Amino acid sequence: MSRWDVYEGEVESGHLSWGVVHTENFIRENISSFEGKNGDFAILKVLISLLAHHDDDVKAIACFDIGEFARHYPNGRSITKRLGAKDFVMSLIEHENSDVQQQALSCISKIMVQNWEYVN
């Protein structure tokens, strides 16, 4: 199994945990895989649905991954907005869990900022 297969299996299972497949480098290296076999961004849609998960860690990790997709995929910002991620993530900014809040705020920043490379 490739690392992408491991990632895809983890996301589809809904049991996300921090690790090597939830890093900027992994997502950047595998960004084209997010398109899916049919070009329908199915894995991104699953990540967006996980924003409503009962586990706060899953919500935080989904926010991170969605933000990195928006940041690294060409036109990723508009794709995440079109799929409704922005509204879901905005609702998590005032979440009671501070990690969820932090990841949601970071994700929204990545969705909204056009020239991320200029932000330090």
C-alpha positions as CSV (number, residue, x, y, z in Angstrom):
1,M,0.0,0.0,0.0
2,S,1.2,3.5,-0.8
3,R,1.1,6.3,1.7
4,W,-1.8,7.8,-0.3
5,D,-3.7,4.5,0.1
6,V,-3.2,4.6,3.8
7,Y,-4.4,8.2,3.9
8,E,-7.4,7.5,1.8
9,G,-8.3,4.5,3.9
10,E,-8.0,6.5,7.1
11,V,-10.1,9.4,5.8
12,E,-12.8,7.0,4.5
13,S,-12.9,5.2,7.8
14,G,-13.5,8.5,9.6
15,H,-10.9,7.7,12.2
16,L,-8.2,10.4,11.7
17,S,-5.2,10.7,13.9
18,W,-2.2,13.0,13.7
19,G,0.7,11.4,11.8
20,V,2.9,11.6,8.7
21,V,-0.1,11.6,6.4
22,H,-1.5,14.8,8.0
23,T,1.5,17.1,7.2
24,E,2.1,19.9,4.8
25,N,4.7,17.9,3.0
26,F,2.5,14.8,2.5
27,I,-0.4,16.8,1.2
28,R,1.8,18.9,-1.1
29,E,3.4,15.8,-2.5
30,N,0.1,14.0,-3.1
31,I,-2.1,17.0,-4.0
32,S,-3.1,15.7,-7.4
33,S,-4.4,12.5,-5.8
34,F,-7.2,14.6,-4.2
35,E,-8.8,14.8,-7.6
36,G,-9.8,11.2,-7.3
37,K,-10.2,8.6,-10.1
38,N,-13.3,10.4,-11.5
39,G,-12.1,14.0,-10.9
40,D,-14.9,14.5,-8.3
41,F,-12.7,15.3,-5.3
42,A,-14.4,12.5,-3.3
43,I,-11.8,12.4,-0.6
44,L,-12.1,16.2,-0.1
45,K,-15.9,15.7,0.2
46,V,-15.3,13.1,2.9
47,L,-13.0,15.4,4.8
48,I,-15.7,18.2,4.7
49,S,-18.3,15.7,6.1
50,L,-15.8,14.9,8.9
51,L,-16.1,18.5,10.1
52,A,-19.4,17.4,11.7
53,H,-17.8,14.3,13.4
54,H,-18.3,13.8,17.2
55,D,-14.6,13.5,17.8
56,D,-12.8,16.8,18.2
57,D,-9.4,15.4,17.0
58,V,-11.1,14.3,13.8
59,K,-12.5,17.8,13.3
60,A,-9.2,19.4,13.9
61,I,-7.3,17.1,11.5
62,A,-10.0,17.5,8.8
63,C,-9.6,21.3,9.2
64,F,-5.8,21.0,8.8
65,D,-6.1,18.8,5.7
66,I,-8.7,21.0,4.0
67,G,-6.6,24.1,4.6
68,E,-3.5,22.5,3.1
69,F,-5.6,21.3,0.1
70,A,-6.9,24.9,-0.4
71,R,-3.3,26.2,-0.1
72,H,-1.5,23.8,-2.4
73,Y,-4.0,22.7,-5.0
74,P,-4.4,25.0,-8.1
75,N,-7.7,26.8,-7.5
76,G,-8.1,24.8,-4.3
77,R,-9.5,27.8,-2.5
78,S,-12.5,28.1,-4.8
79,I,-13.0,24.3,-4.9
80,T,-13.2,24.2,-1.1
81,K,-15.7,27.2,-1.1
82,R,-17.8,25.6,-3.8
83,L,-18.0,22.3,-1.8
84,G,-19.2,24.2,1.3
85,A,-16.1,23.8,3.4
86,K,-15.8,27.5,4.3
87,D,-19.2,27.6,6.0
88,F,-18.6,24.4,8.0
89,V,-15.1,25.6,9.1
90,M,-16.4,29.0,10.0
91,S,-18.9,27.4,12.5
92,L,-15.9,25.7,14.2
93,I,-14.0,28.9,15.0
94,E,-16.0,29.3,18.2
95,H,-15.8,25.6,19.1
96,E,-15.2,24.8,22.8
97,N,-12.1,22.8,22.0
98,S,-9.1,25.1,21.6
99,D,-7.3,22.7,19.1
100,V,-10.4,22.7,16.9
101,Q,-10.6,26.5,17.2
102,Q,-7.0,26.9,16.2
103,Q,-7.2,24.5,13.2
104,A,-10.4,26.0,12.0
105,L,-8.9,29.5,12.1
106,S,-5.8,28.4,10.3
107,C,-8.0,26.6,7.7
108,I,-10.1,29.7,7.1
109,S,-7.0,31.7,6.7
110,K,-5.7,29.3,4.1
111,I,-9.0,29.4,2.2
112,M,-9.2,33.2,2.3
113,V,-5.6,34.3,1.7
114,Q,-4.7,34.5,-2.0
115,N,-0.9,34.8,-1.8
116,W,-0.1,32.5,1.1
117,E,3.6,32.6,0.3
118,Y,3.7,36.2,1.4
119,V,2.3,35.5,4.9
120,N,4.9,34.7,7.6
